[in-house]
């Protein structure tokens, strides 16, 4: 069977697009991709090395595992260690460090921690274990929110009382506001994540582009997608424009998937949320609507407020904010490796530090 994405990985076409970027760039420009999947693709295909020196790619807080707060990790560890609890999570979360441990360690010490591919898998586990409390760690951007919301609706409709979620979903537009309003900001253009926009559309980005006078280009994850998105961003920057443009029309429309959006708003409401290494961003998370608050594990279980500790060697917050790159960290590939991560960006499959390590962007 022919690979339908093969032409989107065409090296000659990618190089030709980036050659056009080189031709038109007259001054330095800083463009941030706010998606961990895009960061990994950029590293995998060496797109950053093919760009002219004037164009700098900045890696943003686009990894949902990486920005899940230390507080949420500690709450998850507390819940998972309770007798009679089955704690379910996506695989990336197992090795994300908390204060002193991670979910993988908790599992090795007897906690019933299970990897699932969907929150619906957690609901099946709850049905099969009526004497247990099953908790799903609800992380992710807007892309995971519809299935989590649908799972809660199913549990509510079927009267499943032994299922709940630990809410940790985050939203992209408030993070963009936080980055652009920071006095240290150096981002001049954005590549928006195609999968998020496939759900939410890109109408939410129009006021951001206008307020901050910044171009935003929706793009995908293949080399040609990303090269095209970079070219469209540089074209706007060189022309002094600040529009939201769609370089991913095969999957993204302006309004997005309105059925999914309706399900999200039925179950969730915007709340302030902590982002690991960054701090609290107003209305940047999804909390449960009052009607579904009984499915909130953080209120179902009595949890202790533990002091939070981050490794003093780790600069993950600066990496996630786009202030620094993984190679700026003195612990990178030394004290901090995928086998022994100090911070979430090194352990997640979408983390910037993991991308640099995996694709051999290692000093020396």
N, C-alpha and C positions, 0 to 999 in steps of 0.2 A: 504493500500500500504506500502511495506517495505521501510524504510528510507535508501537510498543508502549510507548515510554518517555514519550510526550507528556504523559500525566497526571502523570508524576513531575516534569515541568517546569512544572506549572501555577502561575502566579504568584500567583493568588488563594489557592490552597491553601497554598502556601509561606508567604505573608504571614500567613495565619490561624494556622498552626502557630507562627510566630515571635511573633505577638501573644500567644499563650498563654504563651510563654516570658517575655515582658514582664510579663504579668499575675502570674505566680507568683514571679518573681525578687525576693527581698527583700534581697539582699546581693551583693557582687561574687563572681564565680566564674570561675576560669581553667580552660578546657577545651582540651586538646591533640588535634589530629588528627595521626595519625602515618602519614600517607599523602600523597605529593606530588600524586596525582590528586585527592584531596579538597581539598587546598590550592588547586589551580587552579580547581576547581569553585566553591569559596567565593568566590574573587576574580572569576571570570567572571560569576557571578550576583549578586554584591554582597551575599551573605548576611551578611558581617561588618558591613556598613553598615545592615542591617535589624534587627540585634540591639539590645536595650536596652544602655545603657552599662555596666550591671552585668556583662555577660557578655563576657569576653575570650577570643578564640580564639588559641591559641598554635600555631605551626607547628613540628612536630617533625622528627626525622631520617627522614622518610618517603620520601625520594628516593634510590633505590639508586645512581644514578649519582653523586649528590652525596657520599655517604658512602664511596664506593670510595676506599681510602687512596691517598695520594700515592705511597707505596712501590709499590703495585700498578700505578699509572699508569707509574711509572718502569720497572718490570719489563716492562710491556707495550711501552714504547717501545724498550727494549733488544732484546727478542725480535723485534719487528717490523722492526728495522733489520738483522737478521742475513740474510746471503745464503741463499737457498733456503727462506725462510720466507714463508708466506701467513698474515697475522694477520687474524682475523675478529672482528667486534664488532658490537654494536647501534649504530645511528646516533648516539644521544645521546652516546656516548663519544668521538666524533671530536674535539670541540672542548674537552673537559675539560682544563684546563691541568695540565701536569706542572711540573717545575722551570723549564724554559726553553721547552718546546715542548709540542705535543699530537700526537695521532695523525694529525690532518689535515695538520699540518706535515710529519710523518714521511712521509706518503704523497706530498706534493708534492716531497719530496726523494728519492723513488725507492723507498720501502718499499712492499711489496705489502700494503696494508691494504684490506680489503673489508668492506662493510656487509652483514650478514645479518639475516634476520628470525627465525631459529631456529637453535639449535646443529645441528639436522639438516641445514641448508643447508651448514654447515661440513664436516660429514661427507661430503656429496656432493662438495664441493670437494676433499677429501682423496682420495676415490675417483678423481676425474678428474685428479688431479695426484700420482701415486705417487712422483715424484721430489722432491716438496716436503714440508716439515713444515708442517702446518696447525694453527694454534693458535686456539682460541676463548676470548675474554675472558669468563669465566663470572661475570657480575655479576647482582645482583638479590636480592630477598627470596625468601621461600619459594615465591612464585608461579612463578619461572623454574626452580627446582631440579628439579621432576619431569622436564621435557623435557631438561635437561642430563644428569640421571642416566640417562634412557632412551637418550640418545645415546651415553654411555659404555658402557652395557650392549651396545648394538648394535655399537659399535666392537670391544669385547672379544670378543663372540660371533663376529664376522666376521673377526677377526684383522687389523684395520686398525691398522697400526703407526705411520703417519705423522700421526696425529691426537692432540692433547692439549688440555687446558684450562689457563688461568691462573685458579686458584680465587679468587673474591672474593665469593661469596654471603654474605649476612648474614641474621640472624634477628631478628625483632621483639621477642619477650618479653625477651631479655637487655637490649636497648636500653631498654625500659620500666623494668626494674630499675635500670639505670644512671641514668636521669633521676630516678626517684623517690627514690633513695638519695643523690642529690647534695645537699649542704647548701644550695645555691642554688635548689633546686627550688621552683617555685610552681604546678605542675600539680595540679589538684584533681579532674580527671575526664578520661577518655580517650574519643575516638572511634576505634575499632579499624577497620582496613582490611578491607572486605568481601571483596576478592579473595584476600588472604592467608588469611582465615578460611575461605573456600570450600575451600581446600586443606587447611589445618591444623586446622579447627574452632576452637572458642573455649574448649575445656577447659583449655588452657595458661594462660589468663588468670584462671582462678578463684583460684589461690593468690596471684596478684599483687593482685587486688582485696581479698582477705582480709588479706594481709600489710600493705598500705599503707592499708587502709580507704578505698578509692577506687572510684568507679563506673567501669565500662568498658562502653561501648555499641558493639556491632558495627553498622556502617552502610555504606551504599553511596555512590554518587557523584553522584546526581541531586539537584536542589534539595530535593525533598520528602524524599528519603532523609536528607539531611544535616540539614534542619530538624527532622525527627522524632528523629534521633539526639541533636541538641542538646537538644531538649525532654526526652527521656527521661533524659539526664544531669543536667539541671537539676532535674527532679522528684526524682531520687535525692539530689542534693546538698541540696536544701531539706528533704528528709525525714530526712537523716542516714543514708542507706543506702549500701551499697557492694557492689552486685551486678554480675554480668556479664549483660547483657541483649542480645538479638538483635533489632535493628531491620532486619535484612536476610534474613528467613527464606526469601525466594524463591530464594536461592542458598546460604545458609549453614546448616549444622547444627552441633550441639555437637561431634560427633566428626570432621566434615570428610570429606575424600576419603581413605579409608584405603588405597586402592590406591596413590594418589600418595605417601602417607606411607611406605608400605612400600618403594617404589622409592627414595625419598630415603634412607631409613635403610640400604638395601642398599649404596648407592654411597658415601654421605657419612657423616661423623661430626662432632659439634660440636668446634670448635677456637676458641682465642682469636683475635680478629681486630681489626686496627686499623680505626677509623672516622675518616675524614678530618675534621680539625678537632675531634675529640672525644677520640681516644686509643684505647687498647686496652680492649675490653670482653670479659671472660672468657666463653668458650664461646658467642660471638655469631656465629661463622662456620661455614661448612660446608667441611671438608677431606675429601679422598678417603680412604676406607677403605684399609687396607694392601693389600688384594687388588687395588685399582685405582690404586695409587700410580704405576704406570708411565705413567699418563695425566696426570701433573702436570707442566706445562710449566716451572714454576719450578725443578724438580729435573732435568728433561731438559736444560735449557740452563744453561750456566755463566754466572751473572749477577754483575755487580759491585754492591757496596754503595755507592751514591752518597749524598752528603749531600742532605738534603731541604730544600727552600726553599719557603715560602709567602709571598705578597705581604704586607708589613706593613700595607697598606691594607685588606686583606680581613678581614671579621669573620664569615666563613662558619661557623666553629665555633660561635660564639655563636648564630647564626641556626638552625643545625641542632639545637642543644641547647635551643632555646626560650627562651634568655636574652635575645635581641634579635630585632628584626624587620628586614627588609631596609631600611626607611626610616631605621633607626638608623645605617646604614653611611654614612660621609661620602663614600665612593667610588661609592655607588649612583647609576646613570644619568649619572655623570660619567666618572671613570676606568674604571668597570666597566659595560659594556653587553653585550648578547648578541653583538655583533660583536667586542668586545674584552673577554672576561670575565676577571676576576681570580680568580674562584672558581667551583666547579662549580655552585652553586645558581643562577647567572645563565645558564648555558648549557644545562642539562638541561630537557627539556620538563616535568619534574615538580618542578623547583627552585622554592623560594619566591621567590627574587629574580627569576627569569624571570617568575613569575606576576604579581608586583607591576609589573614593567616592561611586560609584555604588556597588562595590563588597566589601565594608565595610573594606577597608584597612585604618581605621581611628584610630589614637592614642587614647588609653584609652577605 
